[in-house]
């Protein structure tokens, strides 16, 4: 079987493109919610924890459209912790000792993506993704709005609801 696979990879380069995608496995669902002072905070979805337990946290990154990194934080290689759905990593971080970039201000109405990377353990995903935006409410307070939450299509073009919606 191994020889057959090797021959296919040499004879037909298309298999080289298909196999890594299949090997990458499932991308998990991240959760975005309002943390302290209404700022965005990030974790894995409760369904993800029920499915495979708390994965070992490696890093978190928030990106704007076009891939501009708004903020990222990573654990040193020798340290980690299990990320549970009850925990929430605040945007901008709170632990200055961890390697991280300065957090750029998040604008209202812009669709951002958060990616939580974890260390490979067992059959769990190594990446968890979610999209979110900030929406201004009646008294001028911005609230965190999750886009494409469980049961909604992540394939549709993500949009942020109109202010006050």
N, CA and C atoms as an extended XYZ file, in Angstrom:
495
Properties=species:S:1:pos:R:3:atomname:S:1:resname:S:1:resid:I:1 pbc="F F F"
N         0.827       -1.191        0.000 N   UNK     1
C         0.000        0.000        0.000 CA  UNK     1
C         0.874        1.258        0.000 C   UNK     1
N         1.948        1.236        0.799 N   UNK     2
C         2.825        2.386        0.884 CA  UNK     2
C         3.496        2.659       -0.465 C   UNK     2
N         3.892        1.569       -1.151 N   UNK     3
C         4.501        1.723       -2.479 CA  UNK     3
C         3.517        2.320       -3.474 C   UNK     3
N         2.282        1.873       -3.427 N   UNK     4
C         1.257        2.388       -4.324 CA  UNK     4
C         1.071        3.883       -4.109 C   UNK     4
N         0.971        4.298       -2.870 N   UNK     5
C         0.814        5.715       -2.540 CA  UNK     5
C         2.013        6.528       -3.036 C   UNK     5
N         3.210        6.007       -2.839 N   UNK     6
C         4.419        6.688       -3.306 CA  UNK     6
C         4.396        6.846       -4.819 C   UNK     6
N         4.024        5.772       -5.536 N   UNK     7
C         3.942        5.838       -7.002 CA  UNK     7
C         2.909        6.859       -7.459 C   UNK     7
N         1.761        6.874       -6.813 N   UNK     8
C         0.728        7.842       -7.169 CA  UNK     8
C         1.216        9.276       -6.988 C   UNK     8
N         1.944        9.528       -5.918 N   UNK     9
C         2.461       10.869       -5.677 CA  UNK     9
C         3.476       11.283       -6.741 C   UNK     9
N         4.281       10.334       -7.205 N   UNK    10
C         5.286       10.634       -8.231 CA  UNK    10
C         4.628       10.785       -9.598 C   UNK    10
N         3.706        9.883       -9.924 N   UNK    11
C         3.070        9.876      -11.243 CA  UNK    11
C         2.069       11.019      -11.383 C   UNK    11
N         1.295       11.274      -10.358 N   UNK    12
C         0.209       12.252      -10.454 CA  UNK    12
C         0.350       13.316       -9.367 C   UNK    12
N         0.944       14.460       -9.710 N   UNK    13
C         1.161       15.518       -8.717 CA  UNK    13
C        -0.123       16.062       -8.085 C   UNK    13
N        -1.275       15.836       -8.724 N   UNK    14
C        -2.540       16.326       -8.151 CA  UNK    14
C        -2.757       15.723       -6.767 C   UNK    14
N        -2.360       14.471       -6.562 N   UNK    15
C        -2.507       13.841       -5.252 CA  UNK    15
C        -1.706       14.572       -4.184 C   UNK    15
N        -0.632       15.225       -4.564 N   UNK    16
C         0.177       15.976       -3.605 CA  UNK    16
C        -0.604       17.151       -3.047 C   UNK    16
N        -1.521       17.689       -3.831 N   UNK    17
C        -2.344       18.800       -3.361 CA  UNK    17
C        -3.491       18.323       -2.497 C   UNK    17
N        -4.038       17.155       -2.805 N   UNK    18
C        -5.206       16.644       -2.094 CA  UNK    18
C        -4.840       16.050       -0.742 C   UNK    18
N        -3.779       15.291       -0.658 N   UNK    19
C        -3.440       14.579        0.571 CA  UNK    19
C        -3.189       15.486        1.770 C   UNK    19
N        -2.422       16.580        1.660 N   UNK    20
C        -2.215       17.413        2.844 CA  UNK    20
C        -3.506       17.993        3.403 C   UNK    20
N        -4.459       18.318        2.533 N   UNK    21
C        -5.734       18.859        3.004 CA  UNK    21
C        -6.468       17.810        3.824 C   UNK    21
N        -6.480       16.575        3.357 N   UNK    22
C        -7.158       15.519        4.095 CA  UNK    22
C        -6.446       15.243        5.410 C   UNK    22
N        -5.132       15.312        5.419 N   UNK    23
C        -4.372       15.018        6.628 CA  UNK    23
C        -4.515       16.119        7.668 C   UNK    23
N        -4.822       17.316        7.229 N   UNK    24
C        -4.924       18.441        8.152 CA  UNK    24
C        -6.062       18.262        9.137 C   UNK    24
N        -7.101       17.537        8.753 N   UNK    25
C        -8.202       17.268        9.659 CA  UNK    25
C        -9.179       18.417        9.787 C   UNK    25
N       -10.033       18.295       10.755 N   UNK    26
C       -11.125       19.223       10.997 CA  UNK    26
C       -10.645       20.498       11.686 C   UNK    26
N       -11.226       21.620       11.304 N   UNK    27
C       -10.978       22.883       12.001 CA  UNK    27
C       -12.079       23.027       13.042 C   UNK    27
N       -11.693       23.320       14.274 N   UNK    28
C       -12.664       23.445       15.352 CA  UNK    28
C       -13.319       24.817       15.389 C   UNK    28
N       -14.373       24.904       16.177 N   UNK    29
C       -15.124       26.150       16.314 CA  UNK    29
C       -14.666       26.904       17.561 C   UNK    29
N       -14.220       28.136       17.347 N   UNK    30
C       -13.872       29.011       18.463 CA  UNK    30
C       -15.126       29.751       18.910 C   UNK    30
N       -15.091       30.281       20.101 N   UNK    31
C       -16.193       31.068       20.650 CA  UNK    31
C       -15.677       32.476       20.908 C   UNK    31
N       -16.491       33.460       20.591 N   UNK    32
C       -16.170       34.864       20.853 CA  UNK    32
C       -17.293       35.414       21.705 C   UNK    32
N       -16.943       36.069       22.785 N   UNK    33
C       -17.965       36.670       23.645 CA  UNK    33
C       -17.405       37.913       24.300 C   UNK    33
N       -18.259       38.624       24.981 N   UNK    34
C       -17.833       39.831       25.688 CA  UNK    34
C       -17.192       39.424       27.004 C   UNK    34
N       -16.010       39.945       27.245 N   UNK    35
C       -15.309       39.691       28.496 CA  UNK    35
C       -15.441       40.908       29.399 C   UNK    35
N       -14.440       41.126       30.233 N   UNK    36
C       -14.434       42.268       31.140 CA  UNK    36
C       -14.528       43.565       30.340 C   UNK    36
N       -15.305       44.499       30.825 N   UNK    37
C       -15.502       45.803       30.188 CA  UNK    37
C       -16.064       45.695       28.774 C   UNK    37
N       -16.679       44.575       28.429 N   UNK    38
C       -17.286       44.409       27.111 CA  UNK    38
C       -16.305       44.111       25.995 C   UNK    38
N       -15.016       44.009       26.300 N   UNK    39
C       -14.030       43.685       25.275 CA  UNK    39
C       -14.194       42.237       24.825 C   UNK    39
N       -13.774       41.960       23.594 N   UNK    40
C       -13.860       40.597       23.065 CA  UNK    40
C       -12.919       39.673       23.826 C   UNK    40
N       -13.362       38.441       24.028 N   UNK    41
C       -12.486       37.405       24.568 CA  UNK    41
C       -12.795       36.110       23.832 C   UNK    41
N       -11.833       35.166       23.870 N   UNK    42
C       -11.864       34.020       22.974 CA  UNK    42
C       -11.600       32.706       23.709 C   UNK    42
N       -12.273       31.660       23.234 N   UNK    43
C       -12.090       30.324       23.769 CA  UNK    43
C       -12.565       29.322       22.728 C   UNK    43
N       -12.654       28.048       23.094 N   UNK    44
C       -13.231       27.048       22.199 CA  UNK    44
C       -14.720       26.949       22.498 C   UNK    44
N       -15.495       26.502       21.522 N   UNK    45
C       -16.934       26.331       21.717 CA  UNK    45
C       -17.190       25.175       22.688 C   UNK    45
N       -18.287       25.254       23.418 N   UNK    46
C       -18.660       24.215       24.381 CA  UNK    46
C       -18.772       22.850       23.697 C   UNK    46
N       -19.313       22.814       22.468 N   UNK    47
C       -19.424       21.545       21.736 CA  UNK    47
C       -18.049       20.936       21.479 C   UNK    47
N       -17.048       21.783       21.249 N   UNK    48
C       -15.688       21.290       21.030 CA  UNK    48
C       -15.134       20.641       22.294 C   UNK    48
N       -15.387       21.263       23.436 N   UNK    49
C       -14.905       20.695       24.694 CA  UNK    49
C       -15.599       19.370       24.980 C   UNK    49
N       -16.911       19.310       24.729 N   UNK    50
C       -17.645       18.055       24.942 CA  UNK    50
C       -17.118       16.953       24.032 C   UNK    50
N       -16.759       17.318       22.807 N   UNK    51
C       -16.296       16.347       21.812 CA  UNK    51
C       -14.919       15.789       22.143 C   UNK    51
N       -13.980       16.659       22.592 N   UNK    52
C       -12.613       16.172       22.770 CA  UNK    52
C       -11.886       16.674       23.991 C   UNK    52
N       -12.577       17.375       24.887 N   UNK    53
C       -11.901       17.920       26.060 CA  UNK    53
C       -11.194       19.217       25.736 C   UNK    53
N       -10.511       19.755       26.727 N   UNK    54
C        -9.787       21.017       26.550 CA  UNK    54
C        -8.435       20.802       25.897 C   UNK    54
N        -8.217       21.368       24.701 N   UNK    55
C        -6.928       21.205       24.033 CA  UNK    55
C        -5.845       22.035       24.718 C   UNK    55
N        -4.591       21.707       24.462 N   UNK    56
C        -3.457       22.442       25.030 CA  UNK    56
C        -3.227       23.721       24.232 C   UNK    56
N        -3.445       24.862       24.870 N   UNK    57
C        -3.329       26.166       24.211 CA  UNK    57
C        -1.911       26.421       23.731 C   UNK    57
N        -1.793       26.960       22.513 N   UNK    58
C        -0.504       27.349       21.955 CA  UNK    58
C        -0.468       28.838       21.637 C   UNK    58
N        -1.477       29.344       20.876 N   UNK    59
C        -1.473       30.758       20.515 CA  UNK    59
C        -2.865       31.214       20.108 C   UNK    59
N        -3.029       32.535       20.064 N   UNK    60
C        -4.264       33.144       19.584 CA  UNK    60
C        -3.875       34.321       18.702 C   UNK    60
N        -4.642       34.504       17.609 N   UNK    61
C        -4.362       35.602       16.686 CA  UNK    61
C        -5.680       36.181       16.197 C   UNK    61
N        -5.798       37.509       16.193 N   UNK    62
C        -6.961       38.194       15.649 CA  UNK    62
C        -6.502       38.936       14.407 C   UNK    62
N        -7.218       38.705       13.298 N   UNK    63
C        -6.858       39.311       12.025 CA  UNK    63
C        -8.016       40.111       11.456 C   UNK    63
N        -7.677       41.175       10.733 N   UNK    64
C        -8.649       41.992       10.018 CA  UNK    64
C        -8.751       41.484        8.586 C   UNK    64
N        -9.722       41.973        7.820 N   UNK    65
C        -9.799       41.586        6.409 CA  UNK    65
C        -8.464       41.852        5.710 C   UNK    65
N        -8.081       40.950        4.840 N   UNK    66
C        -6.801       41.070        4.152 CA  UNK    66
C        -5.648       40.450        4.919 C   UNK    66
N        -5.932       39.921        6.120 N   UNK    67
C        -4.911       39.225        6.891 CA  UNK    67
C        -4.077       40.089        7.820 C   UNK    67
N        -4.388       41.377        7.940 N   UNK    68
C        -3.655       42.241        8.861 CA  UNK    68
C        -3.820       41.733       10.286 C   UNK    68
N        -2.721       41.462       10.969 N   UNK    69
C        -2.780       40.960       12.339 CA  UNK    69
C        -3.035       42.132       13.291 C   UNK    69
N        -4.134       42.035       14.023 N   UNK    70
C        -4.514       43.074       14.991 CA  UNK    70
C        -3.855       42.816       16.349 C   UNK    70
N        -3.702       41.528       16.672 N   UNK    71
C        -3.085       41.140       17.945 CA  UNK    71
C        -2.803       39.651       17.908 C   UNK    71
N        -1.700       39.250       18.519 N   UNK    72
C        -1.440       37.818       18.693 CA  UNK    72
C        -0.668       37.603       19.981 C   UNK    72
N        -0.853       36.415       20.529 N   UNK    73
C        -0.189       36.035       21.766 CA  UNK    73
C         0.121       34.544       21.684 C   UNK    73
N         1.257       34.133       22.219 N   UNK    74
C         1.653       32.726       22.179 CA  UNK    74
C         2.235       32.309       23.518 C   UNK    74
N         2.110       31.035       23.799 N   UNK    75
C         2.732       30.459       24.988 CA  UNK    75
C         4.148       30.045       24.626 C   UNK    75
N         5.090       30.186       25.550 N   UNK    76
C         6.427       29.640       25.302 CA  UNK    76
C         6.329       28.128       25.083 C   UNK    76
N         7.231       27.579       24.324 N   UNK    77
C         7.199       26.155       23.983 CA  UNK    77
C         7.116       25.232       25.197 C   UNK    77
N         7.778       25.593       26.268 N   UNK    78
C         7.812       24.704       27.447 CA  UNK    78
C         6.594       24.856       28.355 C   UNK    78
N         5.712       25.805       28.059 N   UNK    79
C         4.531       26.023       28.901 CA  UNK    79
C         3.255       25.902       28.086 C   UNK    79
N         2.197       25.499       28.731 N   UNK    80
C         0.881       25.443       28.104 CA  UNK    80
C        -0.165       25.285       29.198 C   UNK    80
N        -1.411       25.300       28.815 N   UNK    81
C        -2.510       25.016       29.737 CA  UNK    81
C        -3.682       24.485       28.917 C   UNK    81
N        -4.549       23.670       29.539 N   UNK    82
C        -5.722       23.188       28.808 CA  UNK    82
C        -6.744       24.322       28.684 C   UNK    82
N        -7.192       24.574       27.475 N   UNK    83
C        -8.166       25.636       27.212 CA  UNK    83
C        -9.565       25.046       27.282 C   UNK    83
N       -10.338       25.484       28.253 N   UNK    84
C       -11.707       25.019       28.439 CA  UNK    84
C       -12.682       26.097       27.996 C   UNK    84
N       -13.888       25.685       27.636 N   UNK    85
C       -14.906       26.624       27.169 CA  UNK    85
C       -15.276       27.653       28.241 C   UNK    85
N       -15.087       27.326       29.503 N   UNK    86
C       -15.418       28.264       30.579 CA  UNK    86
C       -14.376       29.378       30.717 C   UNK    86
N       -13.195       29.179       30.136 N   UNK    87
C       -12.136       30.193       30.185 CA  UNK    87
C       -12.323       31.147       29.015 C   UNK    87
N       -11.713       32.313       29.107 N   UNK    88
C       -11.793       33.259       28.002 CA  UNK    88
C       -10.511       34.088       27.972 C   UNK    88
N        -9.840       34.100       26.825 N   UNK    89
C        -8.596       34.850       26.658 CA  UNK    89
C        -8.969       36.231       26.151 C   UNK    89
N        -8.727       37.283       26.932 N   UNK    90
C        -9.163       38.621       26.525 CA  UNK    90
C        -8.322       39.202       25.398 C   UNK    90
N        -8.980       39.942       24.510 N   UNK    91
C        -8.280       40.636       23.437 CA  UNK    91
C        -7.262       41.587       24.059 C   UNK    91
N        -6.045       41.510       23.608 N   UNK    92
C        -4.979       42.345       24.161 CA  UNK    92
C        -4.229       41.679       25.292 C   UNK    92
N        -4.739       40.568       25.786 N   UNK    93
C        -4.055       39.809       26.840 CA  UNK    93
C        -3.961       40.544       28.156 C   UNK    93
N        -3.607       39.817       29.183 N   UNK    94
C        -3.446       40.403       30.514 CA  UNK    94
C        -2.151       39.980       31.169 C   UNK    94
N        -1.391       39.129       30.480 N   UNK    95
C        -0.164       38.623       31.059 CA  UNK    95
C         1.004       39.190       30.250 C   UNK    95
N         1.596       40.304       30.714 N   UNK    96
C         2.660       40.938       29.945 CA  UNK    96
C         3.884       40.048       29.720 C   UNK    96
N         4.064       39.009       30.544 N   UNK    97
C         5.233       38.140       30.407 CA  UNK    97
C         5.133       37.228       29.180 C   UNK    97
N         3.913       37.041       28.628 N   UNK    98
C         3.756       36.171       27.462 CA  UNK    98
C         4.099       36.924       26.187 C   UNK    98
N         4.742       36.243       25.243 N   UNK    99
C         5.061       36.894       23.971 CA  UNK    99
C         3.781       37.303       23.248 C   UNK    99
N         3.656       38.593       22.972 N   UNK   100
C         2.477       39.090       22.280 CA  UNK   100
C         2.779       40.417       21.613 C   UNK   100
N         1.929       40.763       20.650 N   UNK   101
C         2.044       42.056       19.988 CA  UNK   101
C         1.120       43.035       20.706 C   UNK   101
N         1.342       44.312       20.483 N   UNK   102
C         0.424       45.321       21.019 CA  UNK   102
C        -0.913       45.157       20.296 C   UNK   102
N        -1.994       45.298       21.028 N   UNK   103
C        -3.323       45.145       20.444 CA  UNK   103
C        -3.756       46.439       19.768 C   UNK   103
N        -4.040       46.360       18.477 N   UNK   104
C        -4.563       47.510       17.737 CA  UNK   104
C        -6.035       47.681       18.091 C   UNK   104
N        -6.538       48.915       18.065 N   UNK   105
C        -7.963       49.113       18.366 CA  UNK   105
C        -8.846       48.418       17.324 C   UNK   105
N        -9.920       47.805       17.790 N   UNK   106
C       -10.884       47.168       16.897 CA  UNK   106
C       -11.944       48.192       16.517 C   UNK   106
N       -12.261       48.266       15.233 N   UNK   107
C       -13.256       49.218       14.734 CA  UNK   107
C       -14.630       48.568       14.658 C   UNK   107
N       -15.659       49.368       14.788 N   UNK   108
C       -17.026       48.860       14.664 CA  UNK   108
C       -17.318       48.515       13.210 C   UNK   108
N       -18.126       47.471       13.010 N   UNK   109
C       -18.577       47.100       11.681 CA  UNK   109
C       -17.575       46.331       10.838 C   UNK   109
N       -16.380       46.097       11.340 N   UNK   110
C       -15.368       45.348       10.604 CA  UNK   110
C       -15.431       43.884       11.049 C   UNK   110
N       -15.405       42.975       10.085 N   UNK   111
C       -15.439       41.553       10.409 CA  UNK   111
C       -14.007       41.071       10.645 C   UNK   111
N       -13.759       40.600       11.856 N   UNK   112
C       -12.447       40.082       12.249 CA  UNK   112
C       -12.511       38.565       12.341 C   UNK   112
N       -11.354       37.932       12.276 N   UNK   113
C       -11.271       36.487       12.473 CA  UNK   113
C       -10.321       36.203       13.622 C   UNK   113
N       -10.718       35.298       14.495 N   UNK   114
C        -9.831       34.831       15.555 CA  UNK   114
C        -9.441       33.393       15.235 C   UNK   114
N        -8.167       33.091       15.424 N   UNK   115
C        -7.661       31.735       15.249 CA  UNK   115
C        -6.933       31.339       16.519 C   UNK   115
N        -7.402       30.275       17.135 N   UNK   116
C        -6.748       29.715       18.310 CA  UNK   116
C        -6.021       28.459       17.844 C   UNK   116
N        -4.729       28.402       18.066 N   UNK   117
C        -3.932       27.227       17.716 CA  UNK   117
C        -3.617       26.456       18.991 C   UNK   117
N        -3.672       25.136       18.871 N   UNK   118
C        -3.396       24.278       20.022 CA  UNK   118
C        -2.341       23.247       19.645 C   UNK   118
N        -1.770       22.640       20.640 N   UNK   119
C        -0.783       21.588       20.399 CA  UNK   119
C        -1.506       20.299       20.078 C   UNK   119
N        -0.959       19.557       19.147 N   UNK   120
C        -1.591       18.313       18.707 CA  UNK   120
C        -1.586       17.280       19.829 C   UNK   120
N        -2.755       16.926       20.270 N   UNK   121
C        -2.907       15.845       21.236 CA  UNK   121
C        -4.129       15.028       20.825 C   UNK   121
N        -3.912       13.777       20.552 N   UNK   122
C        -5.022       12.904       20.199 CA  UNK   122
C        -5.662       13.270       18.879 C   UNK   122
N        -6.984       13.211       18.857 N   UNK   123
C        -7.764       13.390       17.641 CA  UNK   123
C        -8.375       14.793       17.550 C   UNK   123
N        -7.917       15.727       18.340 N   UNK   124
C        -8.500       17.075       18.371 CA  UNK   124
C        -7.990       17.930       17.222 C   UNK   124
N        -8.768       18.958       16.859 N   UNK   125
C        -8.266       19.920       15.865 CA  UNK   125
C        -7.079       20.693       16.445 C   UNK   125
N        -6.227       21.199       15.585 N   UNK   126
C        -5.130       22.050       16.044 CA  UNK   126
C        -5.444       23.524       15.810 C   UNK   126
N        -6.533       23.820       15.092 N   UNK   127
C        -6.947       25.196       14.840 CA  UNK   127
C        -8.438       25.337       15.143 C   UNK   127
N        -8.784       26.438       15.781 N   UNK   128
C       -10.179       26.773       16.079 CA  UNK   128
C       -10.413       28.180       15.538 C   UNK   128
N       -11.471       28.373       14.737 N   UNK   129
C       -11.724       29.653       14.087 CA  UNK   129
C       -13.104       30.196       14.419 C   UNK   129
N       -13.218       31.531       14.399 N   UNK   130
C       -14.506       32.210       14.509 CA  UNK   130
C       -14.357       33.596       13.899 C   UNK   130
N       -15.477       34.159       13.489 N   UNK   131
C       -15.521       35.538       12.990 CA  UNK   131
C       -16.390       36.353       13.934 C   UNK   131
N       -16.042       37.630       14.051 N   UNK   132
C       -16.810       38.510       14.931 CA  UNK   132
C       -16.660       39.950       14.485 C   UNK   132
N       -17.497       40.810       15.050 N   UNK   133
C       -17.382       42.244       14.825 CA  UNK   133
C       -17.897       42.963       16.065 C   UNK   133
N       -17.709       44.261       16.088 N   UNK   134
C       -18.248       45.097       17.161 CA  UNK   134
C       -19.410       45.897       16.593 C   UNK   134
N       -20.514       45.952       17.335 N   UNK   135
C       -21.707       46.664       16.909 CA  UNK   135
C       -22.052       47.697       17.978 C   UNK   135
N       -22.270       48.927       17.568 N   UNK   136
C       -22.633       49.995       18.498 CA  UNK   136
C       -24.092       49.851       18.887 C   UNK   136
N       -24.360       49.877       20.184 N   UNK   137
C       -25.728       49.813       20.689 CA  UNK   137
C       -26.242       51.221       20.976 C   UNK   137
N       -27.471       51.301       21.436 N   UNK   138
C       -28.156       52.570       21.659 CA  UNK   138
C       -27.392       53.637       22.435 C   UNK   138
N       -26.765       53.321       23.520 N   UNK   139
C       -26.090       54.319       24.362 CA  UNK   139
C       -24.626       54.525       23.969 C   UNK   139
N       -24.278       54.118       22.776 N   UNK   140
C       -22.904       54.314       22.329 CA  UNK   140
C       -21.941       53.241       22.780 C   UNK   140
N       -22.466       52.164       23.365 N   UNK   141
C       -21.619       51.073       23.837 CA  UNK   141
C       -21.488       50.048       22.716 C   UNK   141
N       -20.262       49.628       22.430 N   UNK   142
C       -20.048       48.605       21.404 CA  UNK   142
C       -20.158       47.230       22.059 C   UNK   142
N       -20.852       46.325       21.387 N   UNK   143
C       -20.955       44.956       21.887 CA  UNK   143
C       -20.335       44.005       20.875 C   UNK   143
N       -19.868       42.878       21.374 N   UNK   144
C       -19.253       41.849       20.543 CA  UNK   144
C       -20.366       41.037       19.888 C   UNK   144
N       -20.264       40.843       18.577 N   UNK   145
C       -21.244       40.060       17.833 CA  UNK   145
C       -20.527       38.920       17.120 C   UNK   145
N       -20.896       37.688       17.437 N   UNK   146
C       -20.310       36.488       16.811 CA  UNK   146
C       -20.976       36.275       15.468 C   UNK   146
N       -20.206       36.045       14.425 N   UNK   147
C       -20.733       35.808       13.085 CA  UNK   147
C       -20.551       34.335       12.758 C   UNK   147
N       -21.621       33.700       12.278 N   UNK   148
C       -21.517       32.298       11.883 CA  UNK   148
C       -21.452       31.356       13.062 C   UNK   148
N       -22.167       31.654       14.139 N   UNK   149
C       -22.179       30.781       15.316 CA  UNK   149
C       -22.780       29.429       14.957 C   UNK   149
N       -22.724       28.492       15.875 N   UNK   150
C       -23.210       27.126       15.645 CA  UNK   150
C       -24.542       27.120       14.907 C   UNK   150
N       -24.591       26.290       13.879 N   UNK   151
C       -25.836       26.145       13.132 CA  UNK   151
C       -25.982       27.153       12.005 C   UNK   151
N       -25.147       28.164       11.917 N   UNK   152
C       -25.211       29.145       10.846 CA  UNK   152
C       -24.129       28.840        9.827 C   UNK   152
N       -24.345       29.276        8.620 N   UNK   153
C       -23.379       29.007        7.560 CA  UNK   153
C       -22.166       29.911        7.670 C   UNK   153
N       -20.978       29.307        7.722 N   UNK   154
C       -19.723       30.062        7.722 CA  UNK   154
C       -19.301       30.363        6.280 C   UNK   154
N       -19.980       29.750        5.295 N   UNK   155
C       -19.594       29.941        3.898 CA  UNK   155
C       -20.109       31.254        3.330 C   UNK   155
N       -21.192       31.768        3.863 N   UNK   156
C       -21.730       33.022        3.364 CA  UNK   156
C       -20.720       34.142        3.625 C   UNK   156
N       -20.806       35.194        2.813 N   UNK   157
C       -19.917       36.334        3.019 CA  UNK   157
C       -20.259       36.944        4.374 C   UNK   157
N       -19.284       37.001        5.288 N   UNK   158
C       -19.596       37.489        6.639 CA  UNK   158
C       -19.865       38.984        6.649 C   UNK   158
N       -20.935       39.376        7.293 N   UNK   159
C       -21.269       40.784        7.442 CA  UNK   159
C       -21.606       41.057        8.887 C   UNK   159
N       -21.450       42.285        9.261 N   UNK   160
C       -21.756       42.729       10.607 CA  UNK   160
C       -23.136       43.381       10.579 C   UNK   160
N       -24.004       43.128       11.554 N   UNK   161
C       -25.326       43.744       11.541 CA  UNK   161
C       -25.232       45.261       11.683 C   UNK   161
N       -26.263       45.927       11.208 N   UNK   162
C       -26.312       47.383       11.295 CA  UNK   162
C       -26.364       47.824       12.756 C   UNK   162
N       -25.855       49.014       13.094 N   UNK   163
C       -25.912       49.511       14.477 CA  UNK   163
C       -27.342       49.489       15.012 C   UNK   163
N       -27.497       49.066       16.251 N   UNK   164
C       -28.790       49.016       16.909 CA  UNK   164
C       -29.581       47.760       16.582 C   UNK   164
N       -29.053       46.896       15.696 N   UNK   165
C       -29.778       45.676       15.300 CA  UNK   165
C       -29.641       44.601       16.358 C   UNK   165
